[in-house]
């Protein structure tokens, strides 16, 4: 009976459709308690992502880290150093759990991501320096350093790939920016090959944020619908469709770029594609299905990173099928209608990027504040 349950597990079925499932969550008890191992074996989990918000909730919401925090505080360590130590230890431990999968898939899966300080999002050199430092500190082949897809992040991505550092490009919303991200990755690979350096085990994913697009666009469409004028009918047709349409068109761009002769030449020399990773796939709007963004974007050579709540829901009632290339023409049509509704999707996704940097900074600052509160009073001034 157990074998049948595992065979029919919707989470594991995603793998048969070519999509890798990653978990957008990390906490020490998940690793040391054996739950992560169970997720890998029974649910087909193939990777993990983290961010300061996740760590803040883990540290504030458990006692797992108190002893470590107390010990480092008594040594005079600052809140920033304590965070780095805790986050790096957890990422290393999780990466070790995934190492056999990484080896078995020849470096395709089994990765754990750690983010550079989000306050460096507009600082190219600072991002490069911190990414190098984190990469060396983690000292695992199956980790990815998260770098935001800002204008300043693009040259950092290219340089890091050139240096052989694997990168998770985060905070990606728009299609023009996605092309720039793919170009930065390929240019980094090309410059590395030009110096006759190996590229086989350099990995990168482009994390395309999905549901946040609808969270911004839907209220604008709802205003048009409420006005009841000539745009109302069109606004109703595209309402709740823009995020998925954007992701589907991103995948078409992915196929174009990584199916090109330019990249085929790199692939013969060992280069791997930069896979698209669907991020922000938990549903924000309670009127939508809580698996809307998971179900709509299942396709070959992609990744979906989901929080634990969505993972549990999908295990219970997911109905996986290859959907990513369904209705691509409709997806293109949806995006083409936006100018007629007074919406510039490129401006809107740039707004999301700008807001996203702030949304990354806030939980990071909150995390440092949370740690500072756990320090002995005599050390708070140093945090």
C-alpha positions as CSV (number, residue, x, y, z in Angstrom):
1,X,0.0,0.0,0.0
2,X,2.8,2.4,0.9
3,X,4.5,1.8,-2.5
4,X,1.2,2.6,-4.2
5,X,0.9,5.9,-2.3
6,X,4.4,6.9,-3.2
7,X,3.9,6.0,-6.8
8,X,0.7,8.1,-7.0
9,X,2.2,11.0,-5.0
10,X,1.6,14.1,-7.1
11,X,4.8,15.6,-5.9
12,X,6.8,12.7,-7.3
13,X,4.8,12.8,-10.5
14,X,6.2,16.3,-11.2
15,X,9.6,14.7,-11.8
16,X,8.2,12.4,-14.4
17,X,7.0,15.5,-16.3
18,X,10.5,16.9,-16.2
19,X,10.0,19.5,-13.4
20,X,12.2,19.5,-10.3
21,X,10.5,20.3,-7.0
22,X,12.5,22.5,-4.6
23,X,11.4,23.7,-1.1
24,X,11.3,27.4,-0.3
25,X,12.0,26.8,3.3
26,X,14.8,25.9,5.7
27,X,15.0,25.3,9.4
28,X,17.5,23.3,11.5
29,X,14.9,20.9,13.0
30,X,13.8,20.0,9.4
31,X,17.3,18.8,8.8
32,X,18.4,17.2,12.0
33,X,15.0,15.7,12.7
34,X,15.0,13.7,9.5
35,X,12.1,15.4,7.8
36,X,14.3,16.7,4.9
37,X,15.5,13.2,4.2
38,X,11.9,12.0,4.2
39,X,10.9,14.7,1.7
40,X,13.8,13.8,-0.6
41,X,13.0,10.0,-0.5
42,X,9.2,10.0,-0.3
43,X,8.2,13.2,-2.1
44,X,11.0,13.5,-4.6
45,X,12.3,16.8,-3.3
46,X,15.3,17.9,-5.4
47,X,16.5,21.2,-3.9
48,X,16.0,24.0,-1.4
49,X,16.0,27.8,-1.4
50,X,16.4,30.2,1.5
51,X,16.2,33.9,2.2
52,X,16.5,36.2,5.2
53,X,12.7,36.1,5.8
54,X,12.8,32.4,6.1
55,X,15.7,32.5,8.5
56,X,14.1,35.2,10.5
57,X,11.0,33.1,11.0
58,X,13.1,30.0,11.8
59,X,15.1,31.8,14.4
60,X,12.3,33.8,16.0
61,X,9.9,30.8,15.8
62,X,12.0,28.1,17.5
63,X,14.5,27.5,20.2
64,X,16.8,25.5,17.9
65,X,19.3,28.3,17.6
66,X,19.3,29.8,21.2
67,X,22.3,27.8,22.4
68,X,24.4,28.8,19.4
69,X,23.3,32.4,19.6
70,X,24.2,32.5,23.3
71,X,27.6,31.0,22.8
72,X,28.5,33.4,20.0
73,X,27.1,36.4,21.9
74,X,29.3,35.6,24.8
75,X,32.3,35.6,22.4
76,X,31.3,39.1,21.5
77,X,30.0,38.2,18.0
78,X,27.7,40.8,16.3
79,X,24.2,40.0,15.2
80,X,25.4,40.0,11.6
81,X,28.2,37.5,12.2
82,X,25.8,35.3,14.2
83,X,23.3,35.3,11.2
84,X,26.0,34.4,8.8
85,X,27.2,31.6,10.9
86,X,23.7,30.2,11.5
87,X,22.6,30.5,7.9
88,X,25.8,29.0,6.5
89,X,25.7,26.1,8.9
90,X,22.1,25.3,7.9
91,X,22.8,25.6,4.2
92,X,25.8,23.4,4.5
93,X,23.9,20.8,6.4
94,X,21.0,20.8,3.9
95,X,23.5,20.6,1.0
96,X,25.1,17.5,2.6
97,X,21.6,15.9,2.7
98,X,21.2,16.6,-1.0
99,X,24.7,15.7,-2.0
100,X,23.9,12.1,-3.0
101,X,21.2,13.4,-5.3
102,X,23.5,16.0,-6.7
103,X,26.1,13.3,-7.5
104,X,23.4,10.9,-8.9
105,X,22.0,13.6,-11.3
106,X,25.5,14.7,-12.3
107,X,24.9,18.2,-10.9
108,X,21.5,18.9,-12.3
109,X,19.7,18.9,-8.9
110,X,20.4,18.7,-5.2
111,X,21.1,22.5,-4.7
112,X,20.6,24.7,-1.7
113,X,20.6,28.5,-2.1
114,X,21.9,31.3,0.1
115,X,21.4,35.0,-0.6
116,X,23.9,37.8,-0.6
117,X,23.0,40.7,1.7
118,X,20.0,42.3,-0.1
119,X,21.3,45.8,0.7
120,X,23.9,45.1,-2.0
121,X,21.3,44.8,-4.7
122,X,22.5,48.0,-6.4
123,X,26.2,47.5,-5.7
124,X,27.9,45.4,-8.4
125,X,31.3,45.1,-6.7
126,X,29.9,44.6,-3.3
127,X,27.7,41.8,-4.6
128,X,30.7,40.1,-6.3
129,X,32.8,40.3,-3.2
130,X,30.1,38.9,-0.9
131,X,29.2,36.2,-3.3
132,X,32.8,35.1,-3.5
133,X,33.1,35.1,0.3
134,X,29.9,33.1,0.8
135,X,30.9,30.6,-1.9
136,X,34.2,30.0,-0.3
137,X,32.8,29.8,3.2
138,X,30.1,27.3,2.2
139,X,32.6,25.1,0.4
140,X,30.0,22.8,-1.2
141,X,29.6,22.2,-5.0
142,X,25.9,21.9,-4.6
143,X,25.1,25.4,-3.4
144,X,23.9,28.4,-5.3
145,X,24.5,32.0,-4.4
146,X,21.4,34.2,-4.8
147,X,22.0,37.4,-6.7
148,X,19.2,39.8,-7.6
149,X,18.4,40.5,-11.2
150,X,18.9,44.2,-10.9
151,X,20.8,46.3,-13.4
152,X,23.7,46.2,-11.0
153,X,23.3,42.5,-10.5
154,X,23.7,41.6,-14.2
155,X,27.5,42.3,-14.5
156,X,27.9,40.6,-11.1
157,X,26.1,37.5,-12.5
158,X,28.4,37.4,-15.5
159,X,31.5,37.8,-13.5
160,X,30.6,35.2,-10.9
161,X,29.7,32.6,-13.6
162,X,33.1,33.5,-15.3
163,X,34.8,32.7,-12.0
164,X,33.0,29.3,-11.7
165,X,30.6,30.3,-8.9
166,X,27.1,28.9,-9.3
167,X,24.3,31.5,-9.1
168,X,20.6,31.6,-8.4
169,X,19.4,34.8,-10.1
170,X,16.5,36.0,-7.9
171,X,14.0,38.9,-8.0
172,X,13.2,38.4,-11.7
173,X,9.8,39.7,-12.9
174,X,10.0,41.0,-16.5
175,X,10.7,39.4,-19.9
176,X,13.2,42.0,-21.1
177,X,15.2,41.5,-17.8
178,X,15.0,37.8,-18.2
179,X,16.7,38.0,-21.6
180,X,19.4,40.1,-20.0
181,X,19.9,37.5,-17.2
182,X,20.3,34.7,-19.7
183,X,22.7,36.8,-21.7
184,X,24.8,37.5,-18.6
185,X,25.0,33.8,-17.8
186,X,25.9,32.8,-21.4
187,X,28.5,35.6,-21.6
188,X,30.1,34.4,-18.3
189,X,30.3,30.8,-19.7
190,X,31.8,32.1,-23.0
191,X,34.5,34.1,-21.3
192,X,35.4,31.2,-19.1
193,X,35.7,28.8,-22.1
194,X,37.8,31.5,-23.8
195,X,40.3,31.1,-21.0
196,X,40.1,27.3,-21.4
197,X,38.5,26.8,-18.0
198,X,36.0,24.0,-17.3
199,X,32.3,24.8,-17.3
200,X,30.7,21.4,-16.8
201,X,29.6,21.8,-13.2
202,X,28.7,25.5,-13.2
203,X,25.0,25.8,-12.4
204,X,22.6,28.6,-12.6
205,X,18.8,29.1,-12.3
206,X,16.7,32.1,-13.2
207,X,14.1,32.6,-10.5
208,X,11.0,34.1,-12.2
209,X,8.6,35.5,-9.5
210,X,5.1,34.7,-10.5
211,X,2.2,35.4,-8.2
212,X,3.5,38.9,-7.3
213,X,2.7,40.0,-10.8
214,X,-1.0,39.2,-10.4
215,X,-0.9,40.8,-6.9
216,X,0.1,44.1,-8.6
217,X,-1.8,43.9,-11.9
218,X,-5.1,42.4,-10.7
219,X,-6.2,45.4,-8.6
220,X,-5.5,47.7,-11.6
221,X,-7.7,45.5,-13.8
222,X,-10.4,45.4,-11.1
223,X,-10.7,49.2,-11.2
224,X,-11.3,49.0,-14.9
225,X,-13.9,46.3,-14.4
226,X,-15.7,48.3,-11.8
227,X,-15.8,51.3,-14.0
228,X,-17.9,49.3,-16.5
229,X,-16.6,51.2,-19.6
230,X,-15.5,49.8,-22.9
231,X,-12.3,48.3,-21.3
232,X,-14.2,46.4,-18.6
233,X,-14.9,43.3,-20.7
234,X,-11.2,43.1,-21.9
235,X,-10.0,43.7,-18.4
236,X,-12.2,40.9,-17.1
237,X,-10.7,38.5,-19.7
238,X,-7.1,39.0,-18.7
239,X,-7.8,39.3,-15.0
240,X,-5.7,36.7,-13.1
241,X,-3.9,35.7,-16.2
242,X,-1.0,38.0,-16.5
243,X,1.4,36.2,-14.2
244,X,1.0,32.8,-15.8
245,X,1.1,34.4,-19.3
246,X,4.4,36.1,-18.4
247,X,5.9,32.8,-17.1
248,X,4.8,30.9,-20.2
249,X,6.3,33.5,-22.5
250,X,9.5,33.4,-20.4
251,X,9.7,29.7,-21.1
252,X,9.4,30.3,-24.8
253,X,12.3,32.8,-24.6
254,X,14.2,30.1,-22.6
255,X,13.7,27.6,-25.4
256,X,14.8,30.1,-28.0
257,X,18.0,31.1,-26.2
258,X,19.1,27.7,-25.0
259,X,18.1,26.0,-28.2
260,X,20.2,28.4,-30.3
261,X,23.3,27.4,-32.2
262,X,25.2,29.8,-29.9
263,X,24.4,27.8,-26.8
264,X,24.5,24.4,-28.5
265,X,28.2,25.2,-29.2
266,X,28.7,25.9,-25.5
267,X,26.8,22.7,-24.5
268,X,29.2,20.6,-26.5
269,X,31.9,22.0,-24.3
270,X,30.1,21.0,-21.1
271,X,27.9,24.0,-20.4
272,X,24.5,23.5,-18.7
273,X,21.4,25.4,-19.5
274,X,20.3,28.0,-17.0
275,X,16.9,26.6,-16.0
276,X,13.9,28.7,-15.2
277,X,12.7,28.4,-11.6
278,X,9.2,29.4,-10.7
279,X,9.3,31.4,-7.5
280,X,6.5,33.0,-5.6
281,X,4.1,30.3,-6.6
282,X,2.0,30.3,-3.4
283,X,-1.3,31.9,-4.1
284,X,-1.8,35.4,-2.7
285,X,-5.5,35.9,-3.8
286,X,-7.9,33.7,-1.7
287,X,-10.3,33.7,-4.6
288,X,-7.8,31.6,-6.6
289,X,-7.0,27.9,-6.2
290,X,-4.2,27.5,-3.7
291,X,-2.3,25.4,-6.3
292,X,-3.0,27.7,-9.3
293,X,0.6,28.7,-10.0
294,X,1.9,25.2,-9.5
295,X,-0.6,23.5,-11.7
296,X,-0.3,26.0,-14.6
297,X,3.5,26.0,-15.0
298,X,4.5,22.3,-15.1
299,X,7.0,21.7,-17.9
300,X,10.3,20.1,-18.9
301,X,13.6,21.4,-17.5
302,X,12.0,23.8,-15.1
303,X,12.0,24.1,-11.3
304,X,9.2,25.0,-8.9
305,X,10.2,26.2,-5.4
306,X,7.3,26.1,-3.1
307,X,6.7,26.8,0.7
308,X,5.9,23.9,3.0
309,X,2.2,24.8,3.1
310,X,1.8,24.6,-0.7
311,X,3.9,21.4,-0.8
312,X,1.5,19.7,1.7
313,X,-1.6,20.9,-0.2
314,X,-0.2,19.7,-3.5
315,X,0.7,16.3,-2.1
316,X,-2.9,15.9,-1.0
317,X,-4.7,17.0,-4.1
318,X,-2.4,18.0,-6.9
319,X,-3.3,16.8,-10.4
320,X,0.0,17.2,-12.3
321,X,0.1,17.3,-16.1
322,X,2.3,19.1,-18.6
323,X,0.7,22.6,-18.7
324,X,3.5,25.0,-19.4
325,X,3.2,24.9,-23.2
326,X,-0.6,24.7,-23.2
327,X,-2.3,27.9,-24.5
328,X,0.9,29.7,-25.4
329,X,-0.9,31.7,-28.1
330,X,-3.4,32.8,-25.5
331,X,-0.6,33.8,-23.1
332,X,0.9,36.0,-25.8
333,X,-2.6,37.5,-26.5
334,X,-3.0,38.3,-22.8
335,X,0.2,40.3,-22.7
336,X,-0.6,42.0,-26.0
337,X,-3.9,43.4,-24.6
338,X,-2.3,45.3,-21.7
339,X,-1.4,48.5,-23.6
340,X,-5.0,48.9,-24.7
341,X,-5.9,48.8,-21.0
342,X,-3.3,51.5,-20.2
343,X,-0.9,49.0,-18.6
344,X,2.8,48.9,-19.4
345,X,3.9,45.5,-18.2
346,X,7.6,46.5,-18.5
347,X,7.1,49.4,-16.2
348,X,5.0,47.3,-13.8
349,X,7.6,44.6,-13.6
350,X,10.3,47.2,-13.0
351,X,8.1,48.5,-10.2
352,X,8.0,45.0,-8.7
353,X,11.8,44.7,-8.9
354,X,12.2,48.1,-7.1
355,X,9.6,47.1,-4.5
356,X,11.2,43.6,-4.2
357,X,14.5,45.0,-3.2
358,X,12.8,46.8,-0.4
359,X,10.8,43.7,0.5
360,X,14.1,41.8,0.7
361,X,15.8,44.5,2.8
362,X,13.0,44.6,5.4
363,X,13.1,41.0,6.5
364,X,16.9,41.1,6.5
365,X,16.9,44.1,8.9
366,X,14.1,42.4,11.0
367,X,16.3,39.3,11.2
368,X,19.2,41.3,12.5
369,X,16.9,43.0,15.0
370,X,15.6,39.6,16.1
371,X,19.1,38.4,16.7
372,X,20.0,41.5,18.6
373,X,17.2,41.0,21.0
374,X,18.5,37.6,21.8
375,X,22.0,38.9,22.7
376,X,22.9,39.7,26.2
377,X,22.2,43.4,27.0
378,X,25.8,44.3,27.1
379,X,26.3,43.2,23.5
380,X,23.2,44.8,21.9
381,X,25.1,48.0,21.1
382,X,27.5,46.0,18.9
383,X,24.8,44.4,16.8
